[in-house]
Amino acid sequence: MTKRENDILARLAQIIPKLPETKQERILGVAEGMTAMKETMEKKAG
């Protein structure tokens, strides 16, 4: 991972536990959707 990605993960690790469970679930859903889109785009490009 890049330094920027590590910085983002570190900040999220501090913030997410403080959020209500519904917000945590929403963030997880967004992250999973972004990962799926990235994988789809990589398959199309590759």
Order of alpha helices (4+ residues) and beta strands (2+ residues): alpha-alpha
